[in-house]
Amino acid sequence: DDNEATTTIPLHLKPYGSTIFVFRDGEARPHVTNTTLHSIKSADETTVVVLAAQNGHHHTKVKKDGVLFTKEFVMDAIPAPMNISGEWNLVLQSPHFTRTEKKLAQLSSWTDDEQLRHFSGTGVYEIRFNMPESYVAADHELILDLGRVGDIAEIELNGRKCGIVWMSDEELNVTSAVKAGINKLVVKVTNTNINRVSAFTKPLPIPDELHERFGTATASRVPREFGFKQLPFSGLGGPVKISVLKKVTIALN
């Protein structure tokens, strides 16, 4: 909503979320003041393009030429979110950890596995899944949600880099990478170094290449991180799913 003195913008962000607003000089253009829809893609003098995440009755309030009016419609054609599950292949490898490969029927934290709980580095998850043709449509945007991640994940879908997830509840638009039929999803998850450090019982010797700078003495104090027990969630926890956002064009007449 706006008047001559101020501009008020409804704003809803996820935890740790942020956004950017750009204000330009010029005549006021039609804009959405309130909606039950997922988001607004664009607005001009004749139409507003929105994204709907759920079926059901929706309304959108639009202000045009100083007049506020409401557009209503019923959405009933959005497919349900598709869970990506089955057999995952996981490979863990780092300079300090013997390469390990596992087949996973269920995703869980590395810290739940005695063999993996002290791994720090990057684990590579891979799975193939079948995407129904009905999900891949011109008026659909496809959103990937990895669920729980500890701590950072890089995503590749059908060989195409789709982005990095590093915040809670962060999602990625994978519309351009998904295809009908068999898809290959690769998720590279990197955790923190506390898992490895927690397994230490005494300080490690200084590497040879650092002797000139730091000397050869061994520390006598045992850091509190050694033997640390409350290890954080590590790896990919899921549930992994792809949801549909349906584009709807609302005529302003």
Order of alpha helices (4+ residues) and beta strands (2+ residues): beta-beta-beta-beta-beta-beta-beta-beta-beta-beta-beta-beta-beta-beta-beta-alpha-alpha-beta-beta
